[in-house]
Amino acid sequence: MNVIVSNVAALLALVPVALLPLRRAAGRDALYWGGLFLAVAGPLAWALGQQSNGWQTNLSADLWAGIAGSMAVFGIVAVISRHAWRLTPLMVPYMIVLGLFAAMFSFVPGEPLKDTMPPGWLDLHILVSMVTLAFLTVAAAAALASFLQARALKIKRPTRLSRFLPAVTDSERLFERLLIYAEVILAFGVASGLAMKRLETGSAFTFDHKSLFSVIAFVTIALLLVGRRVCGVRGQIAARVVLVAYSFVVLGFFGVKFVHQVVLAWA
């Protein structure tokens, strides 16, 4: 029962800030910041509560950790960048969808952790992975905003959503900065993941699906960042590449566990 109540409470904490942009005079006011604080605090409290007795490896715990990290990074970015808060209609509903999946699979058991890593190394690797996911999630929201804005301008049919979202140039500048941060952190995450594989199997290049998807995402983001500097890759092409790279990361983080813990377990 406590698990059900905690899942519902964490989900409900996300709802107010998702609805606030629907106001006529929506802005970065005290009401918005209060809703955003609740949206960060609710999932974060539940995610930390699940990990209080050691790392949990089930899909639901990973999803809530990803939601909490993503909302925390989004909150920080929204404070720093005056345009980032306009990503709320994309960011928060997506978090609610992930939260629904987390609640749905909350009773699916995890897999035992291997104790071949030195003390603290596993903690560091998981933390780096969650921070990488959080930065890429916000970057993907900015890329989607850029894509939707560019499309609305192209067909000359602006919608209520496109009028609320940041301008194309603002979204592109935002996701480029976030991608740079994410790429640096992801590089460390890939390196630490390969080191863990070395300890487990004796070979650093025994790729599993998660490592493979992470490497593909790393290379894709690197090519995009170089392409933007050298070839001027912009607009919908850049946005699509960001979304593809993010898809690979999501597959590596959540897709593999979904297959192992849900599909294969129930087959």
MODELLER restraints for C-alpha pairs under 7 A, 6 or more apart:
rsr = mdl.restraints
at = mdl.atoms
rsr.add(forms.Gaussian(group=physical.xy_distance, feature=features.Distance(at['CA:6:A'], at['CA:46:A']), mean=6.53, stdev=0.5))
rsr.add(forms.Gaussian(group=physical.xy_distance, feature=features.Distance(at['CA:7:A'], at['CA:103:A']), mean=5.67, stdev=0.5))
rsr.add(forms.Gaussian(group=physical.xy_distance, feature=features.Distance(at['CA:10:A'], at['CA:42:A']), mean=4.77, stdev=0.5))
rsr.add(forms.Gaussian(group=physical.xy_distance, feature=features.Distance(at['CA:10:A'], at['CA:43:A']), mean=4.91, stdev=0.5))
rsr.add(forms.Gaussian(group=physical.xy_distance, feature=features.Distance(at['CA:10:A'], at['CA:46:A']), mean=6.60, stdev=0.5))
rsr.add(forms.Gaussian(group=physical.xy_distance, feature=features.Distance(at['CA:11:A'], at['CA:96:A']), mean=6.40, stdev=0.5))
rsr.add(forms.Gaussian(group=physical.xy_distance, feature=features.Distance(at['CA:11:A'], at['CA:99:A']), mean=6.18, stdev=0.5))
rsr.add(forms.Gaussian(group=physical.xy_distance, feature=features.Distance(at['CA:13:A'], at['CA:38:A']), mean=5.65, stdev=0.5))
rsr.add(forms.Gaussian(group=physical.xy_distance, feature=features.Distance(at['CA:13:A'], at['CA:39:A']), mean=5.03, stdev=0.5))
rsr.add(forms.Gaussian(group=physical.xy_distance, feature=features.Distance(at['CA:13:A'], at['CA:42:A']), mean=5.38, stdev=0.5))
rsr.add(forms.Gaussian(group=physical.xy_distance, feature=features.Distance(at['CA:14:A'], at['CA:39:A']), mean=4.46, stdev=0.5))
rsr.add(forms.Gaussian(group=physical.xy_distance, feature=features.Distance(at['CA:14:A'], at['CA:92:A']), mean=6.81, stdev=0.5))
rsr.add(forms.Gaussian(group=physical.xy_distance, feature=features.Distance(at['CA:14:A'], at['CA:96:A']), mean=6.66, stdev=0.5))
rsr.add(forms.Gaussian(group=physical.xy_distance, feature=features.Distance(at['CA:16:A'], at['CA:35:A']), mean=5.72, stdev=0.5))
rsr.add(forms.Gaussian(group=physical.xy_distance, feature=features.Distance(at['CA:17:A'], at['CA:32:A']), mean=6.48, stdev=0.5))
rsr.add(forms.Gaussian(group=physical.xy_distance, feature=features.Distance(at['CA:17:A'], at['CA:35:A']), mean=4.64, stdev=0.5))
rsr.add(forms.Gaussian(group=physical.xy_distance, feature=features.Distance(at['CA:17:A'], at['CA:36:A']), mean=5.65, stdev=0.5))
rsr.add(forms.Gaussian(group=physical.xy_distance, feature=features.Distance(at['CA:17:A'], at['CA:39:A']), mean=6.84, stdev=0.5))
rsr.add(forms.Gaussian(group=physical.xy_distance, feature=features.Distance(at['CA:18:A'], at['CA:88:A']), mean=6.64, stdev=0.5))
rsr.add(forms.Gaussian(group=physical.xy_distance, feature=features.Distance(at['CA:18:A'], at['CA:89:A']), mean=6.20, stdev=0.5))
rsr.add(forms.Gaussian(group=physical.xy_distance, feature=features.Distance(at['CA:18:A'], at['CA:92:A']), mean=5.69, stdev=0.5))
rsr.add(forms.Gaussian(group=physical.xy_distance, feature=features.Distance(at['CA:18:A'], at['CA:93:A']), mean=6.49, stdev=0.5))
rsr.add(forms.Gaussian(group=physical.xy_distance, feature=features.Distance(at['CA:20:A'], at['CA:26:A']), mean=6.72, stdev=0.5))
rsr.add(forms.Gaussian(group=physical.xy_distance, feature=features.Distance(at['CA:20:A'], at['CA:32:A']), mean=6.64, stdev=0.5))
rsr.add(forms.Gaussian(group=physical.xy_distance, feature=features.Distance(at['CA:21:A'], at['CA:89:A']), mean=6.95, stdev=0.5))
rsr.add(forms.Gaussian(group=physical.xy_distance, feature=features.Distance(at['CA:36:A'], at['CA:75:A']), mean=6.89, stdev=0.5))
rsr.add(forms.Gaussian(group=physical.xy_distance, feature=features.Distance(at['CA:40:A'], at['CA:68:A']), mean=6.34, stdev=0.5))
rsr.add(forms.Gaussian(group=physical.xy_distance, feature=features.Distance(at['CA:40:A'], at['CA:71:A']), mean=5.37, stdev=0.5))
rsr.add(forms.Gaussian(group=physical.xy_distance, feature=features.Distance(at['CA:40:A'], at['CA:72:A']), mean=5.65, stdev=0.5))
rsr.add(forms.Gaussian(group=physical.xy_distance, feature=features.Distance(at['CA:43:A'], at['CA:64:A']), mean=6.46, stdev=0.5))
rsr.add(forms.Gaussian(group=physical.xy_distance, feature=features.Distance(at['CA:43:A'], at['CA:67:A']), mean=6.71, stdev=0.5))
rsr.add(forms.Gaussian(group=physical.xy_distance, feature=features.Distance(at['CA:43:A'], at['CA:68:A']), mean=5.04, stdev=0.5))
rsr.add(forms.Gaussian(group=physical.xy_distance, feature=features.Distance(at['CA:44:A'], at['CA:68:A']), mean=4.65, stdev=0.5))
rsr.add(forms.Gaussian(group=physical.xy_distance, feature=features.Distance(at['CA:47:A'], at['CA:61:A']), mean=6.66, stdev=0.5))
rsr.add(forms.Gaussian(group=physical.xy_distance, feature=features.Distance(at['CA:47:A'], at['CA:64:A']), mean=5.41, stdev=0.5))
rsr.add(forms.Gaussian(group=physical.xy_distance, feature=features.Distance(at['CA:47:A'], at['CA:65:A']), mean=5.22, stdev=0.5))
rsr.add(forms.Gaussian(group=physical.xy_distance, feature=features.Distance(at['CA:47:A'], at['CA:68:A']), mean=6.71, stdev=0.5))
rsr.add(forms.Gaussian(group=physical.xy_distance, feature=features.Distance(at['CA:50:A'], at['CA:56:A']), mean=6.98, stdev=0.5))
rsr.add(forms.Gaussian(group=physical.xy_distance, feature=features.Distance(at['CA:50:A'], at['CA:61:A']), mean=6.68, stdev=0.5))
rsr.add(forms.Gaussian(group=physical.xy_distance, feature=features.Distance(at['CA:56:A'], at['CA:110:A']), mean=6.96, stdev=0.5))
rsr.add(forms.Gaussian(group=physical.xy_distance, feature=features.Distance(at['CA:57:A'], at['CA:110:A']), mean=4.77, stdev=0.5))
rsr.add(forms.Gaussian(group=physical.xy_distance, feature=features.Distance(at['CA:57:A'], at['CA:111:A']), mean=5.83, stdev=0.5))
rsr.add(forms.Gaussian(group=physical.xy_distance, feature=features.Distance(at['CA:58:A'], at['CA:108:A']), mean=6.65, stdev=0.5))
rsr.add(forms.Gaussian(group=physical.xy_distance, feature=features.Distance(at['CA:58:A'], at['CA:109:A']), mean=5.63, stdev=0.5))
rsr.add(forms.Gaussian(group=physical.xy_distance, feature=features.Distance(at['CA:58:A'], at['CA:110:A']), mean=3.67, stdev=0.5))
rsr.add(forms.Gaussian(group=physical.xy_distance, feature=features.Distance(at['CA:58:A'], at['CA:111:A']), mean=6.72, stdev=0.5))
rsr.add(forms.Gaussian(group=physical.xy_distance, feature=features.Distance(at['CA:59:A'], at['CA:105:A']), mean=6.99, stdev=0.5))
rsr.add(forms.Gaussian(group=physical.xy_distance, feature=features.Distance(at['CA:59:A'], at['CA:110:A']), mean=6.96, stdev=0.5))
rsr.add(forms.Gaussian(group=physical.xy_distance, feature=features.Distance(at['CA:59:A'], at['CA:254:A']), mean=6.88, stdev=0.5))
rsr.add(forms.Gaussian(group=physical.xy_distance, feature=features.Distance(at['CA:59:A'], at['CA:257:A']), mean=6.07, stdev=0.5))
rsr.add(forms.Gaussian(group=physical.xy_distance, feature=features.Distance(at['CA:59:A'], at['CA:258:A']), mean=6.63, stdev=0.5))
rsr.add(forms.Gaussian(group=physical.xy_distance, feature=features.Distance(at['CA:60:A'], at['CA:102:A']), mean=4.27, stdev=0.5))
rsr.add(forms.Gaussian(group=physical.xy_distance, feature=features.Distance(at['CA:60:A'], at['CA:103:A']), mean=6.72, stdev=0.5))
rsr.add(forms.Gaussian(group=physical.xy_distance, feature=features.Distance(at['CA:60:A'], at['CA:105:A']), mean=5.69, stdev=0.5))
rsr.add(forms.Gaussian(group=physical.xy_distance, feature=features.Distance(at['CA:60:A'], at['CA:106:A']), mean=5.01, stdev=0.5))
rsr.add(forms.Gaussian(group=physical.xy_distance, feature=features.Distance(at['CA:63:A'], at['CA:98:A']), mean=6.68, stdev=0.5))
rsr.add(forms.Gaussian(group=physical.xy_distance, feature=features.Distance(at['CA:63:A'], at['CA:102:A']), mean=5.72, stdev=0.5))
rsr.add(forms.Gaussian(group=physical.xy_distance, feature=features.Distance(at['CA:64:A'], at['CA:99:A']), mean=6.72, stdev=0.5))
rsr.add(forms.Gaussian(group=physical.xy_distance, feature=features.Distance(at['CA:64:A'], at['CA:102:A']), mean=6.58, stdev=0.5))
rsr.add(forms.Gaussian(group=physical.xy_distance, feature=features.Distance(at['CA:66:A'], at['CA:130:A']), mean=6.08, stdev=0.5))
rsr.add(forms.Gaussian(group=physical.xy_distance, feature=features.Distance(at['CA:66:A'], at['CA:133:A']), mean=6.83, stdev=0.5))
rsr.add(forms.Gaussian(group=physical.xy_distance, feature=features.Distance(at['CA:66:A'], at['CA:134:A']), mean=6.62, stdev=0.5))
rsr.add(forms.Gaussian(group=physical.xy_distance, feature=features.Distance(at['CA:67:A'], at['CA:95:A']), mean=5.97, stdev=0.5))
rsr.add(forms.Gaussian(group=physical.xy_distance, feature=features.Distance(at['CA:69:A'], at['CA:130:A']), mean=6.47, stdev=0.5))
rsr.add(forms.Gaussian(group=physical.xy_distance, feature=features.Distance(at['CA:69:A'], at['CA:131:A']), mean=6.52, stdev=0.5))
rsr.add(forms.Gaussian(group=physical.xy_distance, feature=features.Distance(at['CA:69:A'], at['CA:134:A']), mean=5.37, stdev=0.5))
rsr.add(forms.Gaussian(group=physical.xy_distance, feature=features.Distance(at['CA:70:A'], at['CA:134:A']), mean=3.96, stdev=0.5))
rsr.add(forms.Gaussian(group=physical.xy_distance, feature=features.Distance(at['CA:70:A'], at['CA:135:A']), mean=6.87, stdev=0.5))
rsr.add(forms.Gaussian(group=physical.xy_distance, feature=features.Distance(at['CA:70:A'], at['CA:137:A']), mean=6.37, stdev=0.5))
rsr.add(forms.Gaussian(group=physical.xy_distance, feature=features.Distance(at['CA:70:A'], at['CA:138:A']), mean=6.87, stdev=0.5))
rsr.add(forms.Gaussian(group=physical.xy_distance, feature=features.Distance(at['CA:73:A'], at['CA:134:A']), mean=6.23, stdev=0.5))
rsr.add(forms.Gaussian(group=physical.xy_distance, feature=features.Distance(at['CA:73:A'], at['CA:135:A']), mean=6.65, stdev=0.5))
rsr.add(forms.Gaussian(group=physical.xy_distance, feature=features.Distance(at['CA:74:A'], at['CA:138:A']), mean=6.20, stdev=0.5))
rsr.add(forms.Gaussian(group=physical.xy_distance, feature=features.Distance(at['CA:77:A'], at['CA:84:A']), mean=6.43, stdev=0.5))
rsr.add(forms.Gaussian(group=physical.xy_distance, feature=features.Distance(at['CA:78:A'], at['CA:84:A']), mean=4.84, stdev=0.5))
rsr.add(forms.Gaussian(group=physical.xy_distance, feature=features.Distance(at['CA:78:A'], at['CA:85:A']), mean=4.88, stdev=0.5))
rsr.add(forms.Gaussian(group=physical.xy_distance, feature=features.Distance(at['CA:83:A'], at['CA:166:A']), mean=5.91, stdev=0.5))
rsr.add(forms.Gaussian(group=physical.xy_distance, feature=features.Distance(at['CA:86:A'], at['CA:164:A']), mean=6.33, stdev=0.5))
rsr.add(forms.Gaussian(group=physical.xy_distance, feature=features.Distance(at['CA:86:A'], at['CA:165:A']), mean=5.09, stdev=0.5))
rsr.add(forms.Gaussian(group=physical.xy_distance, feature=features.Distance(at['CA:86:A'], at['CA:166:A']), mean=5.85, stdev=0.5))
rsr.add(forms.Gaussian(group=physical.xy_distance, feature=features.Distance(at['CA:87:A'], at['CA:141:A']), mean=6.60, stdev=0.5))
rsr.add(forms.Gaussian(group=physical.xy_distance, feature=features.Distance(at['CA:87:A'], at['CA:142:A']), mean=6.66, stdev=0.5))
rsr.add(forms.Gaussian(group=physical.xy_distance, feature=features.Distance(at['CA:87:A'], at['CA:165:A']), mean=6.07, stdev=0.5))
rsr.add(forms.Gaussian(group=physical.xy_distance, feature=features.Distance(at['CA:90:A'], at['CA:141:A']), mean=6.22, stdev=0.5))
rsr.add(forms.Gaussian(group=physical.xy_distance, feature=features.Distance(at['CA:91:A'], at['CA:141:A']), mean=5.97, stdev=0.5))
rsr.add(forms.Gaussian(group=physical.xy_distance, feature=features.Distance(at['CA:108:A'], at['CA:261:A']), mean=6.94, stdev=0.5))
rsr.add(forms.Gaussian(group=physical.xy_distance, feature=features.Distance(at['CA:110:A'], at['CA:261:A']), mean=6.86, stdev=0.5))
rsr.add(forms.Gaussian(group=physical.xy_distance, feature=features.Distance(at['CA:116:A'], at['CA:199:A']), mean=6.46, stdev=0.5))
rsr.add(forms.Gaussian(group=physical.xy_distance, feature=features.Distance(at['CA:116:A'], at['CA:200:A']), mean=6.17, stdev=0.5))
rsr.add(forms.Gaussian(group=physical.xy_distance, feature=features.Distance(at['CA:117:A'], at['CA:196:A']), mean=6.69, stdev=0.5))
rsr.add(forms.Gaussian(group=physical.xy_distance, feature=features.Distance(at['CA:117:A'], at['CA:199:A']), mean=6.72, stdev=0.5))
rsr.add(forms.Gaussian(group=physical.xy_distance, feature=features.Distance(at['CA:125:A'], at['CA:189:A']), mean=6.29, stdev=0.5))
rsr.add(forms.Gaussian(group=physical.xy_distance, feature=features.Distance(at['CA:125:A'], at['CA:192:A']), mean=6.19, stdev=0.5))
rsr.add(forms.Gaussian(group=physical.xy_distance, feature=features.Distance(at['CA:128:A'], at['CA:185:A']), mean=6.65, stdev=0.5))
rsr.add(forms.Gaussian(group=physical.xy_distance, feature=features.Distance(at['CA:128:A'], at['CA:189:A']), mean=5.82, stdev=0.5))
rsr.add(forms.Gaussian(group=physical.xy_distance, feature=features.Distance(at['CA:129:A'], at['CA:189:A']), mean=5.96, stdev=0.5))
rsr.add(forms.Gaussian(group=physical.xy_distance, feature=features.Distance(at['CA:132:A'], at['CA:182:A']), mean=5.30, stdev=0.5))
rsr.add(forms.Gaussian(group=physical.xy_distance, feature=features.Distance(at['CA:132:A'], at['CA:185:A']), mean=5.90, stdev=0.5))
rsr.add(forms.Gaussian(group=physical.xy_distance, feature=features.Distance(at['CA:132:A'], at['CA:186:A']), mean=5.77, stdev=0.5))
rsr.add(forms.Gaussian(group=physical.xy_distance, feature=features.Distance(at['CA:135:A'], at['CA:178:A']), mean=6.03, stdev=0.5))
rsr.add(forms.Gaussian(group=physical.xy_distance, feature=features.Distance(at['CA:135:A'], at['CA:182:A']), mean=5.62, stdev=0.5))
rsr.add(forms.Gaussian(group=physical.xy_distance, feature=features.Distance(at['CA:136:A'], at['CA:179:A']), mean=6.66, stdev=0.5))
rsr.add(forms.Gaussian(group=physical.xy_distance, feature=features.Distance(at['CA:136:A'], at['CA:182:A']), mean=6.18, stdev=0.5))
rsr.add(forms.Gaussian(group=physical.xy_distance, feature=features.Distance(at['CA:136:A'], at['CA:246:A']), mean=6.37, stdev=0.5))
rsr.add(forms.Gaussian(group=physical.xy_distance, feature=features.Distance(at['CA:139:A'], at['CA:175:A']), mean=4.43, stdev=0.5))
rsr.add(forms.Gaussian(group=physical.xy_distance, feature=features.Distance(at['CA:139:A'], at['CA:178:A']), mean=5.65, stdev=0.5))
rsr.add(forms.Gaussian(group=physical.xy_distance, feature=features.Distance(at['CA:139:A'], at['CA:179:A']), mean=6.43, stdev=0.5))
rsr.add(forms.Gaussian(group=physical.xy_distance, feature=features.Distance(at['CA:140:A'], at['CA:242:A']), mean=6.13, stdev=0.5))
rsr.add(forms.Gaussian(group=physical.xy_distance, feature=features.Distance(at['CA:140:A'], at['CA:243:A']), mean=5.65, stdev=0.5))
rsr.add(forms.Gaussian(group=physical.xy_distance, feature=features.Distance(at['CA:140:A'], at['CA:246:A']), mean=6.53, stdev=0.5))
rsr.add(forms.Gaussian(group=physical.xy_distance, feature=features.Distance(at['CA:142:A'], at['CA:171:A']), mean=5.13, stdev=0.5))
rsr.add(forms.Gaussian(group=physical.xy_distance, feature=features.Distance(at['CA:142:A'], at['CA:174:A']), mean=6.70, stdev=0.5))
rsr.add(forms.Gaussian(group=physical.xy_distance, feature=features.Distance(at['CA:142:A'], at['CA:175:A']), mean=5.54, stdev=0.5))
rsr.add(forms.Gaussian(group=physical.xy_distance, feature=features.Distance(at['CA:143:A'], at['CA:171:A']), mean=6.53, stdev=0.5))
rsr.add(forms.Gaussian(group=physical.xy_distance, feature=features.Distance(at['CA:143:A'], at['CA:172:A']), mean=6.72, stdev=0.5))
rsr.add(forms.Gaussian(group=physical.xy_distance, feature=features.Distance(at['CA:143:A'], at['CA:175:A']), mean=6.20, stdev=0.5))
rsr.add(forms.Gaussian(group=physical.xy_distance, feature=features.Distance(at['CA:143:A'], at['CA:239:A']), mean=4.65, stdev=0.5))
rsr.add(forms.Gaussian(group=physical.xy_distance, feature=features.Distance(at['CA:143:A'], at['CA:242:A']), mean=6.48, stdev=0.5))
rsr.add(forms.Gaussian(group=physical.xy_distance, feature=features.Distance(at['CA:143:A'], at['CA:243:A']), mean=6.97, stdev=0.5))
rsr.add(forms.Gaussian(group=physical.xy_distance, feature=features.Distance(at['CA:144:A'], at['CA:239:A']), mean=6.46, stdev=0.5))
rsr.add(forms.Gaussian(group=physical.xy_distance, feature=features.Distance(at['CA:145:A'], at['CA:165:A']), mean=6.22, stdev=0.5))
rsr.add(forms.Gaussian(group=physical.xy_distance, feature=features.Distance(at['CA:145:A'], at['CA:166:A']), mean=6.96, stdev=0.5))
rsr.add(forms.Gaussian(group=physical.xy_distance, feature=features.Distance(at['CA:145:A'], at['CA:171:A']), mean=6.58, stdev=0.5))
rsr.add(forms.Gaussian(group=physical.xy_distance, feature=features.Distance(at['CA:146:A'], at['CA:168:A']), mean=4.69, stdev=0.5))
rsr.add(forms.Gaussian(group=physical.xy_distance, feature=features.Distance(at['CA:146:A'], at['CA:171:A']), mean=5.43, stdev=0.5))
rsr.add(forms.Gaussian(group=physical.xy_distance, feature=features.Distance(at['CA:146:A'], at['CA:172:A']), mean=6.49, stdev=0.5))
rsr.add(forms.Gaussian(group=physical.xy_distance, feature=features.Distance(at['CA:146:A'], at['CA:239:A']), mean=6.69, stdev=0.5))
rsr.add(forms.Gaussian(group=physical.xy_distance, feature=features.Distance(at['CA:147:A'], at['CA:236:A']), mean=5.31, stdev=0.5))
rsr.add(forms.Gaussian(group=physical.xy_distance, feature=features.Distance(at['CA:147:A'], at['CA:239:A']), mean=5.90, stdev=0.5))
rsr.add(forms.Gaussian(group=physical.xy_distance, feature=features.Distance(at['CA:148:A'], at['CA:162:A']), mean=6.60, stdev=0.5))
rsr.add(forms.Gaussian(group=physical.xy_distance, feature=features.Distance(at['CA:149:A'], at['CA:162:A']), mean=5.53, stdev=0.5))
rsr.add(forms.Gaussian(group=physical.xy_distance, feature=features.Distance(at['CA:149:A'], at['CA:167:A']), mean=6.84, stdev=0.5))
rsr.add(forms.Gaussian(group=physical.xy_distance, feature=features.Distance(at['CA:149:A'], at['CA:168:A']), mean=6.04, stdev=0.5))
rsr.add(forms.Gaussian(group=physical.xy_distance, feature=features.Distance(at['CA:150:A'], at['CA:168:A']), mean=6.46, stdev=0.5))
rsr.add(forms.Gaussian(group=physical.xy_distance, feature=features.Distance(at['CA:150:A'], at['CA:236:A']), mean=6.99, stdev=0.5))
rsr.add(forms.Gaussian(group=physical.xy_distance, feature=features.Distance(at['CA:152:A'], at['CA:158:A']), mean=5.01, stdev=0.5))
rsr.add(forms.Gaussian(group=physical.xy_distance, feature=features.Distance(at['CA:152:A'], at['CA:162:A']), mean=6.91, stdev=0.5))
rsr.add(forms.Gaussian(group=physical.xy_distance, feature=features.Distance(at['CA:183:A'], at['CA:218:A']), mean=6.53, stdev=0.5))
rsr.add(forms.Gaussian(group=physical.xy_distance, feature=features.Distance(at['CA:183:A'], at['CA:221:A']), mean=6.98, stdev=0.5))
rsr.add(forms.Gaussian(group=physical.xy_distance, feature=features.Distance(at['CA:186:A'], at['CA:218:A']), mean=6.80, stdev=0.5))
rsr.add(forms.Gaussian(group=physical.xy_distance, feature=features.Distance(at['CA:190:A'], at['CA:214:A']), mean=6.82, stdev=0.5))
rsr.add(forms.Gaussian(group=physical.xy_distance, feature=features.Distance(at['CA:190:A'], at['CA:215:A']), mean=6.90, stdev=0.5))
rsr.add(forms.Gaussian(group=physical.xy_distance, feature=features.Distance(at['CA:194:A'], at['CA:204:A']), mean=4.96, stdev=0.5))
rsr.add(forms.Gaussian(group=physical.xy_distance, feature=features.Distance(at['CA:194:A'], at['CA:205:A']), mean=6.80, stdev=0.5))
rsr.add(forms.Gaussian(group=physical.xy_distance, feature=features.Distance(at['CA:195:A'], at['CA:204:A']), mean=6.03, stdev=0.5))
rsr.add(forms.Gaussian(group=physical.xy_distance, feature=features.Distance(at['CA:197:A'], at['CA:203:A']), mean=6.50, stdev=0.5))
rsr.add(forms.Gaussian(group=physical.xy_distance, feature=features.Distance(at['CA:197:A'], at['CA:204:A']), mean=5.36, stdev=0.5))
rsr.add(forms.Gaussian(group=physical.xy_distance, feature=features.Distance(at['CA:197:A'], at['CA:206:A']), mean=6.82, stdev=0.5))
rsr.add(forms.Gaussian(group=physical.xy_distance, feature=features.Distance(at['CA:198:A'], at['CA:204:A']), mean=4.26, stdev=0.5))
rsr.add(forms.Gaussian(group=physical.xy_distance, feature=features.Distance(at['CA:209:A'], at['CA:252:A']), mean=6.48, stdev=0.5))
rsr.add(forms.Gaussian(group=physical.xy_distance, feature=features.Distance(at['CA:209:A'], at['CA:256:A']), mean=6.94, stdev=0.5))
rsr.add(forms.Gaussian(group=physical.xy_distance, feature=features.Distance(at['CA:210:A'], at['CA:252:A']), mean=4.09, stdev=0.5))
rsr.add(forms.Gaussian(group=physical.xy_distance, feature=features.Distance(at['CA:210:A'], at['CA:253:A']), mean=6.53, stdev=0.5))
rsr.add(forms.Gaussian(group=physical.xy_distance, feature=features.Distance(at['CA:210:A'], at['CA:256:A']), mean=6.80, stdev=0.5))
rsr.add(forms.Gaussian(group=physical.xy_distance, feature=features.Distance(at['CA:213:A'], at['CA:248:A']), mean=5.27, stdev=0.5))
rsr.add(forms.Gaussian(group=physical.xy_distance, feature=features.Distance(at['CA:213:A'], at['CA:249:A']), mean=6.16, stdev=0.5))
rsr.add(forms.Gaussian(group=physical.xy_distance, feature=features.Distance(at['CA:213:A'], at['CA:252:A']), mean=5.31, stdev=0.5))
rsr.add(forms.Gaussian(group=physical.xy_distance, feature=features.Distance(at['CA:214:A'], at['CA:248:A']), mean=6.84, stdev=0.5))
rsr.add(forms.Gaussian(group=physical.xy_distance, feature=features.Distance(at['CA:214:A'], at['CA:249:A']), mean=5.76, stdev=0.5))
rsr.add(forms.Gaussian(group=physical.xy_distance, feature=features.Distance(at['CA:214:A'], at['CA:252:A']), mean=6.42, stdev=0.5))
rsr.add(forms.Gaussian(group=physical.xy_distance, feature=features.Distance(at['CA:217:A'], at['CA:245:A']), mean=4.68, stdev=0.5))
rsr.add(forms.Gaussian(group=physical.xy_distance, feature=features.Distance(at['CA:217:A'], at['CA:248:A']), mean=5.79, stdev=0.5))
rsr.add(forms.Gaussian(group=physical.xy_distance, feature=features.Distance(at['CA:217:A'], at['CA:249:A']), mean=6.26, stdev=0.5))
rsr.add(forms.Gaussian(group=physical.xy_distance, feature=features.Distance(at['CA:220:A'], at['CA:245:A']), mean=6.07, stdev=0.5))
rsr.add(forms.Gaussian(group=physical.xy_distance, feature=features.Distance(at['CA:221:A'], at['CA:245:A']), mean=6.52, stdev=0.5))
rsr.add(forms.Gaussian(group=physical.xy_distance, feature=features.Distance(at['CA:224:A'], at['CA:238:A']), mean=6.97, stdev=0.5))
rsr.add(forms.Gaussian(group=physical.xy_distance, feature=features.Distance(at['CA:227:A'], at['CA:233:A']), mean=5.55, stdev=0.5))
rsr.add(forms.Gaussian(group=physical.xy_distance, feature=features.Distance(at['CA:228:A'], at['CA:234:A']), mean=6.66, stdev=0.5))
